């Protein structure tokens, strides 16, 4: 194409047709500019397509993480409900003056409460740029859940559990000893049934575990909502 225009220019110059030469020169410049604009448009289109594919991939990974988190929350709820049932058995024995037996596993009262979540997709999203999520409302919903809702609840459970654990350990050491099989055995079981400090402590543990269950439920609803909104955005 360039050689073609060069031949025309040379021919016009040789024929001393300056006006036509200028016209062809302008036309050549216009064609070059159009070619550049088309190339830029194609490049922009390719870049947009690349970003869209990347966005879709990261959002699909995010949904997988969120579904894993849902399973974790539901698992935690199940665990805490089982522990509450165990506490109720202990309270039934204590308050109804039932005899001690080896099935009363007091050591379970020591277990810490914690929540673990999957955030790999969100970390990847932050590394490539949150603005890759083209929907502002969806982007803000993701940030709200991952940067505020999750950390606020999870850190609260972790911090309170650690604070309570020191008290729990002190109470446990006061009223129990560990035998060769690492089983926690009451030092004075009959005395425990009359000890208000110990009974109040067990009720306190029960209440805290109920609070942990409620906290897990608080995380389930926004997680389900975000999964639904991401799937709708992806057209699933």
N, C-alpha and C positions, 0 to 999 in steps of 0.2 A: 504493500500500500504506500509506504513512504517513497519507494523507488518510482512508483507510478506518478505521485505528485511532483517528485523532483524532475522527472522528464517533462511534465507539463510546464513547470515553472521555467525550465531552460528553453523550451520551445517558445513560450510567450516572450521571454526576454530577448531571444534571438530575433523575434518578429517585431520587437519594440512595442509590444502591447502592454504598457504598464498598468492600466486600469484593470485589465483582466487578470494580470499577474497578481495584483493586490487582492482581488476577489478570491482567487484560488488560494492565496496565502492565508487569508482569513478563514476560508473554508477548512483548510488543513488544520489550523489552530483549533477551530471548533470541534472538528472530528477527534483531535487528540484529547481535548478537554472532556468530550463525551465519553471517550474510551476510559479515561481516568476515573470519571464519575461512576461509570458502570463497574469498573474494577473495584472501586471503594464500596459500591452497593453490594456486590457479590461477597466481598470480604466481610462487610457488616452482617449480611445474611448468614454467612457461615459461622461467624462468631456468635450470633444470636442463637443459631441452631445448636451450637456446641454448649452454650450456657443453658439452653432449655433441656438438653439431654442430661447435663450435669445436675441441674436442679431436680429433674425427675428421679435420677438415680439416688441422690442424697435424701430425698423425701421418702423414697421407698425404704431406704435403710433406717430412716428415722421411725417409720411405722413399725418396723421389726423391733427396734429398741423399745418403743412404747408398749408393744404387745408383751415383750419380755418383762417390762416393768409391771404391767398389769398382773402377770403371773406371780411376780415377786410379792406384790401387795396382797394378793389373795392368799398366797402361801403364808405370809406373815400373820394375816388375820386368823387363818386356820391354826397356826402354831400358838398364838396368844389365847385363842379360845380353848385349846387343849390345856394350856397352863392354868387358865382360870378354873377349868373343871378340876384340875389337880388340886388347886388351892381350896376349892369348895369341899373336896374330900378331906383335906387336912382340917379345915374348919369344922366339918361335921364330926370328926373324931374328937377334936378338942372341946367343942361346945356341948357335945352330947356324951361326954365322958366315956368314949370308946377306948378299948385297949390298944396299945401300940402294936404294930406289925411291920415286917420288913418291906412291905409294899408302899409304905408311906415315904416316898422319896423327897425328903426335905431339901436335898441339894438342888432340885429344880428351881427353888426360890432364888438361887444365885444367878440364874441365867440373865445375861444382858439383852436388852431389846435394841435392835438395829435394823436399818433398811438399806439395802444395796440396790442401786439403779444402774441401768445401762445408758451411757451418754456418748458412746463412740461416734455415732452419726452426727450428733450436735457439735462435738468437738471438731469433726471434719468440716462441718458447715461453717464454723467460726474461722477455721484456718483458710478457707477459700473465699470467705466473705458472706456475711449474712444477707447482703443486698442481692445475692444470687437468687433468693426467693422473691419472685417478681410481685407476688401479692403482699401488699403491706400489712393487711389485716392478719393474714396467716403468719407472716414473719413476726409480728408483735405477739401473737398468741404463743408461738413457739418460744420466744424469749421469755415471756411471762411465766410459762410453765418451767422451763429449764433453769432460769436464772433467779426466780423468786419463789414460786410455789414449792417446787421440789426441795431446794436448799433450806427454806424456812422450816419446813416440817421435819425433814431428815436431820438437820443440825439440832433442832430442839430435842428430838428423841435421843439423839446421841449424847448431847450435853447433859440432859436430865438423867439419863440412864447412868452415865459415868458418875454424876454427883450422888445418885442414890446407891450406886454400887458400894461406895466407901461406907455408907451407913449400913447397908445390907451385910457387908463383910464383918463389920464390928458386931452387929447383932448376932450373926451366924456364929462367930467365934465365941460369943458369950454363952450361947445355949447349946452348942453342938460340938461333938468331937468326930473325927474321921477314923474309921476302923481300917484294918489291913486291906479290905476290898475297896477302899476309898468311898465307902458309904457313910453319909452323914447320919450320926446317931445322936438323939437327944441326950444331953447329960442328965437331965431330970425330966422325963416325959410327964410325970404326974404334976410336977411343979409348973411345967409349961401351960398346962390346961387351966391354971389359975393366974397366970402371969399376964396382966393387962398390957404391959409394954410389948410383949411378944405377939399377943393377939391383935393389938392395934397395928403392929408392923405388918402382919399378914394381910389385914384388911387394906392397908396402904398399898401393898404390893398388888393386890387384886385391882384396886382402883386405877393404879398406874397402867396395868396391862389393858384395862378397858379403854383408857385414854389412848394407848398405842393403837388399839383396834380402830378407834374413831379416827385417828390420824391417817391410818392406811386408807380408810374409806374416803377421807378428804382428798387423797391423791388419785383415787380411782376415777372419780367423775370427770375432772379436767383432762385426765389422760385419755379416757374414752372419747371425750368431745374432740380433742385434737386429732385422734386417729380418724374419726369420722370426717372432720373438715379437710384433712390432708387427702384422704381417699376421694372425697368429692372434688377437690382441686385437681387431682390426677385423673379424674374421670372414671374411677373404679366403682 
